[in-house]
Amino acid sequence: MSAKPECSRIEGLESGASVDAFLNGAFEVFQPTDGGHRAGLDALLVAACVPMGAKGVLADLGAGTGVAGLAALATAPMLTHGLFVEDQPSALALLSAARSSLLH
């Protein structure tokens, strides 16, 4: 695995962040360390509601750091793309820095 970038270098992020892996390393996201919502089981439960046979484009509205949408993309392989929408600048900065082969 390549070296992880320093979280302080994420453009648009004013506070600290941690790198967290989900679904046995299927994807990694940056999450805030000093307040703000941190995704966990809640996002994975939302993603589990997407049928494995779902096809087409996934829309994650209010995506936060992208955990629910990325988990859905990882578990429903016939989804072709994900559209992530987030209006909070700090969450958007973290989402933009996510590392996954699911993101193009």
N, C-alpha and C positions, 0 to 999 in steps of 0.2 A: 504494500500500500504506500502511496506517495505521502510525503510530508504534508501535514495539515497547515493551511495558511493561518497566520495570526488573526484572531478575531478582530483586533483593533484596526485592521486594515480594510474592513468592509466599508465601502463608501456609503455614506448616509446613516451610519450607525454611530450613535453617541455613547452607548454604554457597552458593557461586556456581553459576550455570548459564548455558549458552549457548542461543541459539535456532538450531535447525538445521532446514533444509527438506529434504524428501525427494520423490522422484519429480517432479522439475521443479517444485517448489512446490505439489504437490497438498495437502500438509499441512506444518505446522511443529510441532515439539515442543521442549520444554526438556530439556536433558540436563546432568548434573553436570559441572563443570569441574575439580573437585579430588578425583578418585577416584570409585570406583563405575563401573558398566558404562555405556559409551556405545554405543548401537546404531549399526549401519552396515550393511555388506553382509550380515552374518549375518541380521539381521531381514528384509531384503529377500528373501533366499533362502528363508527360512521362508514368507514371504507368497507367493512364487512357487509354492509347493506347493499353494496353494488354487486349484482349477480356476476358470477365468474364468466358467464357467456355474454356479458354486455358488449356491444359493438359501437364503434363510432368515436365521438369526441366527448371527453369528460369535462364538465364545467365545475370548478371549485370556486364558488362565490363566497367572499370573506375568507380567503384561503389561509390567512395568518402566515405561518412559516411553511405551509404546503404539505404537512404530514398526511392529512386525510386524502388529498388528491393523489399524492405520490403513492400512498399505500394502495389506493384503488387501482392505479395504473399497474402497480407491481403484481396485484393478485387477479386482475382481469386482463389477460394478455391480448384480447381482441379489441381493446380500446386503442385507437390509433394515436390520439393526441390528448393533451390536457390543456385547458384554458384556466389559468389561475388569476383571480381578480382579488385585489387587496387595496384598501384605501389608506391604511396607516403606513406612513413612510418608514418607520422603524421595522415593522413586520415585512414590508416589501423589500427592504434592503437585505434582510435575513433570507427571505425566499429567493431573491435573485442570486444569492451566494450558495444555494443548496447544490450538493454534488450528487448526481445520479445519472446513470446511463439512460434513465427514463426521460431526462430533460434534453432537448435538442437546441 
